[in-house]
């Protein structure tokens, strides 16, 4: 009978040798249901942070940009605005040029506009793969441009209210979308990790002369990933960027798996549930 439940493993996985012995001897399967719960918890944590903290900032930026937008009309592939040209939209906080409208017969280049997007009477030109500096707008690298011609547009009028409503509706569901997309990919990635780490576990069992089967090592790897997943979610939410963090996570996971095998090597009664199926 299991001594420890899944919710207890969330915090005991950080230090308890008894937990890792219990997981090896009493838990069944390969631990993927538990792993799914942990991944769901961490993804939910990050998604909530994005929705609560990130979305209001994005909405504020969107509103500031929409408020600066001129009235835009396109007739037979030719764009016009109700502002004097050139007209510039900037990030109100950083002062970075975001969009430049140049309606002249000989418009400036995207590099000259020092912005992310240049709109002319005939096309929309977007900047790719380059960052911007305040005021100067250039970082010394060549500008990669993507051009979107307007000649196929017969008639269009920008409805600022509709744009604002559509973007706000999307932003209100960003957290849910992040969770729905991130969860399956995150879980699959963790499953692959447990399969690989379990192979390292076989090396550890050989070194310590302990009998643990591959399914058991997969289960132990799932528990060993718990501290890594929880710490990683804290790092993501905090916005920190520790150097070599990915490498640190790998080393930490393998370290906990080594600890799990070592904990079981100290219990001479440990036997591997060989042939256990998920």
C-alpha positions as CSV (number, residue, x, y, z in Angstrom):
1,X,0.0,0.0,0.0
2,X,1.3,3.5,-0.9
3,X,2.6,5.4,2.0
4,X,2.7,8.8,0.2
5,X,0.1,10.2,-2.2
6,X,0.7,12.3,-5.3
7,X,0.0,15.7,-3.7
8,X,2.6,14.8,-0.9
9,X,5.1,14.0,-3.6
10,X,4.9,17.6,-4.8
11,X,7.0,18.8,-1.9
12,X,8.5,15.6,-0.5
13,X,10.3,15.0,-3.9
14,X,12.7,17.8,-2.8
15,X,14.2,15.9,0.0
16,X,12.5,12.6,1.1
17,X,14.4,9.4,0.6
18,X,11.4,7.6,2.0
19,X,9.2,8.9,-0.8
20,X,11.5,7.6,-3.5
21,X,11.6,4.2,-1.8
22,X,7.8,4.2,-1.6
23,X,7.5,5.2,-5.3
24,X,9.8,2.3,-6.3
25,X,8.2,-0.3,-4.1
26,X,4.5,0.6,-3.8
27,X,3.5,2.9,-6.7
28,X,2.2,1.3,-9.9
29,X,2.7,2.1,-13.6
30,X,5.2,4.5,-14.9
31,X,3.8,7.6,-13.2
32,X,2.5,9.5,-16.2
33,X,-0.8,10.4,-14.6
34,X,1.1,12.0,-11.8
35,X,3.4,13.7,-14.3
36,X,0.5,15.0,-16.2
37,X,-0.9,16.5,-13.0
38,X,2.4,18.2,-12.2
39,X,2.8,19.6,-15.7
40,X,-0.8,20.8,-15.6
41,X,-0.1,22.6,-12.3
42,X,3.0,24.3,-13.6
43,X,1.5,25.3,-16.9
44,X,-1.6,26.6,-15.1
45,X,0.7,28.7,-12.8
46,X,2.5,30.3,-15.8
47,X,-0.7,30.8,-17.8
48,X,-2.4,32.5,-14.9
49,X,0.6,34.8,-14.5
50,X,0.5,35.7,-18.2
51,X,-3.3,36.4,-17.9
52,X,-3.1,38.4,-14.7
53,X,0.2,40.3,-15.2
54,X,1.0,40.2,-18.9
55,X,-2.4,40.7,-20.5
56,X,-3.1,44.1,-18.8
57,X,0.2,45.4,-20.0
58,X,-0.5,44.2,-23.5
59,X,-4.0,45.8,-23.4
60,X,-2.5,49.1,-22.3
61,X,0.0,49.0,-25.2
62,X,-2.7,48.0,-27.7
63,X,-5.0,50.8,-26.5
64,X,-2.2,53.4,-26.8
65,X,-1.4,52.3,-30.4
66,X,-5.1,52.2,-31.4
67,X,-5.6,55.7,-30.0
68,X,-2.8,56.9,-32.3
69,X,-4.0,55.1,-35.4
70,X,-5.2,57.4,-38.2
71,X,-8.3,56.7,-40.2
72,X,-7.2,54.3,-43.0
73,X,-8.9,53.7,-46.3
74,X,-7.8,51.6,-49.2
75,X,-9.4,52.1,-52.7
76,X,-8.3,50.0,-55.6
77,X,-5.0,49.1,-54.0
78,X,-4.1,52.7,-52.9
79,X,-3.9,53.5,-49.2
80,X,-4.7,56.9,-47.7
81,X,-4.9,58.3,-44.1
82,X,-6.4,61.4,-42.6
83,X,-3.1,62.7,-41.1
84,X,-0.3,64.7,-42.5
85,X,2.5,62.5,-43.9
86,X,4.8,61.2,-42.6
87,X,2.8,60.1,-39.6
88,X,4.5,58.2,-36.8
89,X,3.1,55.9,-34.1
90,X,5.4,55.4,-31.1
91,X,5.5,53.3,-28.0
92,X,4.3,55.8,-25.4
93,X,6.7,54.4,-22.7
94,X,9.9,53.7,-24.6
95,X,9.6,56.2,-27.4
96,X,10.4,53.5,-30.0
97,X,9.0,54.1,-33.4
98,X,6.5,51.3,-34.1
99,X,4.7,52.3,-37.4
100,X,5.5,55.0,-39.9
101,X,3.0,56.1,-42.5
102,X,4.6,57.7,-45.6
103,X,2.1,58.7,-48.3
104,X,4.5,60.5,-50.5
105,X,5.2,59.5,-54.1
106,X,8.8,58.6,-53.2
107,X,8.4,57.1,-49.7
108,X,11.4,56.5,-47.3
109,X,12.8,53.1,-46.8
110,X,12.0,51.0,-43.7
111,X,15.6,51.5,-42.4
112,X,15.1,55.3,-42.7
113,X,11.8,55.1,-40.9
114,X,13.6,53.6,-37.9
115,X,10.5,51.7,-37.1
116,X,9.1,48.2,-37.1
117,X,6.5,48.8,-39.9
118,X,6.4,51.2,-42.8
119,X,3.1,51.9,-44.5
120,X,3.1,53.4,-48.0
121,X,0.3,54.1,-50.4
122,X,1.0,50.8,-52.2
123,X,2.4,48.4,-49.6
124,X,3.0,47.5,-45.9
125,X,6.7,46.7,-45.1
126,X,7.6,44.9,-41.9
127,X,10.9,44.6,-40.1
128,X,12.1,41.1,-39.2
129,X,14.9,39.7,-37.1
130,X,16.2,43.0,-35.7
131,X,15.8,44.8,-32.5
132,X,15.4,48.6,-32.0
133,X,17.1,51.1,-29.9
134,X,15.3,54.1,-28.4
135,X,15.4,57.1,-30.7
136,X,17.8,55.7,-33.2
137,X,15.8,52.5,-34.0
138,X,18.8,50.6,-35.4
139,X,21.1,48.0,-33.9
140,X,23.8,47.9,-36.5
141,X,22.4,44.8,-38.3
142,X,21.0,44.7,-41.8
143,X,17.3,45.1,-42.0
144,X,15.3,42.1,-43.2
145,X,12.1,43.3,-44.8
146,X,8.9,41.5,-45.6
147,X,6.6,43.4,-48.1
148,X,2.8,43.0,-48.3
149,X,1.5,44.6,-51.5
150,X,-2.0,46.3,-51.4
151,X,-2.8,46.0,-55.1
152,X,-5.2,43.1,-54.4
153,X,-7.3,45.1,-52.0
154,X,-10.2,46.7,-53.8
155,X,-11.9,48.6,-50.9
156,X,-11.2,48.7,-47.2
157,X,-11.9,51.0,-44.3
158,X,-10.3,50.5,-40.9
159,X,-12.8,50.3,-38.1
160,X,-10.8,51.2,-35.0
161,X,-13.6,50.1,-32.6
162,X,-13.8,46.7,-34.2
163,X,-10.0,46.3,-34.1
164,X,-10.0,47.2,-30.4
165,X,-12.8,44.8,-29.6
166,X,-11.3,41.9,-31.5
167,X,-7.8,42.4,-29.9
168,X,-9.3,42.7,-26.4
169,X,-11.4,39.6,-26.9
170,X,-8.3,37.7,-28.0
171,X,-6.3,39.0,-25.0
172,X,-9.0,38.0,-22.6
173,X,-8.5,34.3,-23.7
174,X,-4.7,34.3,-24.0
175,X,-4.2,32.5,-20.7
176,X,-6.6,29.7,-21.7
177,X,-5.0,29.4,-25.2
178,X,-1.5,29.3,-23.6
179,X,-2.6,26.5,-21.3
180,X,-4.4,24.5,-24.1
181,X,-1.4,24.7,-26.4
182,X,1.4,24.4,-23.8
183,X,0.0,21.5,-21.8
184,X,0.1,18.7,-24.5
185,X,3.5,19.7,-25.8
186,X,4.9,20.2,-22.3
187,X,3.7,16.8,-21.2
188,X,5.0,15.1,-24.3
189,X,8.4,16.7,-23.7
190,X,8.5,15.6,-20.1
191,X,7.5,12.0,-21.1
192,X,10.5,11.9,-23.5
193,X,12.7,13.2,-20.7
194,X,11.6,10.5,-18.3
195,X,12.4,7.8,-21.0
196,X,15.9,9.3,-21.5
197,X,16.6,9.8,-17.8
198,X,15.5,6.3,-17.0
199,X,18.4,5.1,-19.2
200,X,20.7,7.1,-17.0
201,X,19.0,5.4,-14.1
202,X,20.0,2.0,-15.4
203,X,23.6,3.2,-15.2
204,X,23.0,4.4,-11.6
205,X,21.5,1.1,-10.6
206,X,24.5,-0.7,-12.1
207,X,26.9,1.5,-10.1
208,X,25.0,1.0,-6.9
209,X,24.1,-2.7,-7.4
210,X,20.3,-2.1,-6.9
211,X,17.7,-4.0,-8.8
212,X,15.2,-1.5,-10.3
213,X,13.5,-2.2,-13.6
214,X,13.1,0.2,-16.4
215,X,9.4,1.0,-15.7
216,X,10.3,1.7,-12.1
217,X,13.1,4.0,-13.2
218,X,10.6,5.9,-15.5
219,X,8.3,6.3,-12.5
220,X,11.2,7.6,-10.3
221,X,12.3,9.9,-13.1
222,X,8.8,11.4,-13.2
223,X,9.1,12.2,-9.4
224,X,12.6,13.5,-9.9
225,X,11.3,15.9,-12.5
226,X,8.9,17.5,-9.9
227,X,11.4,19.8,-8.3
228,X,12.7,20.9,-11.7
229,X,9.3,21.6,-13.1
230,X,8.2,23.6,-10.0
231,X,11.4,25.6,-9.9
232,X,11.3,26.2,-13.6
233,X,7.7,27.6,-13.3
234,X,8.9,30.0,-10.5
235,X,11.7,31.2,-12.7
236,X,9.4,31.8,-15.7
237,X,6.9,33.7,-13.6
238,X,9.5,35.8,-11.9
239,X,11.0,36.8,-15.3
240,X,14.5,35.8,-14.1
241,X,17.0,34.5,-16.6
242,X,19.6,32.4,-14.8
243,X,22.7,31.6,-16.9
244,X,22.7,28.0,-18.3
245,X,19.3,27.4,-16.7
246,X,18.4,24.6,-19.1
247,X,21.7,22.8,-18.3
248,X,21.0,23.4,-14.6
249,X,17.6,21.7,-15.0
250,X,19.1,18.7,-16.7
251,X,21.8,18.3,-14.0
252,X,19.2,18.8,-11.2
253,X,16.8,16.2,-12.7
254,X,19.7,13.7,-13.0
255,X,20.8,14.5,-9.5
256,X,17.4,13.8,-8.1
257,X,17.2,10.5,-10.0
258,X,20.6,9.6,-8.6
259,X,19.2,10.4,-5.2
260,X,16.2,8.2,-5.9
261,X,18.3,5.2,-6.9
262,X,20.7,5.8,-3.9
263,X,17.7,5.9,-1.5
264,X,16.6,2.5,-2.8
265,X,20.1,1.1,-2.7
266,X,20.0,1.6,1.1
267,X,16.9,-0.6,1.4
268,X,18.1,-4.1,0.7
269,X,14.6,-5.4,0.5
270,X,13.9,-3.3,-2.6
271,X,12.9,-5.4,-5.6
272,X,12.0,-4.2,-9.0
273,X,8.4,-4.6,-10.2
274,X,9.7,-5.9,-13.6
275,X,7.1,-6.1,-16.3
276,X,4.9,-3.4,-14.7
277,X,2.8,-1.7,-17.3
278,X,1.4,1.8,-17.3
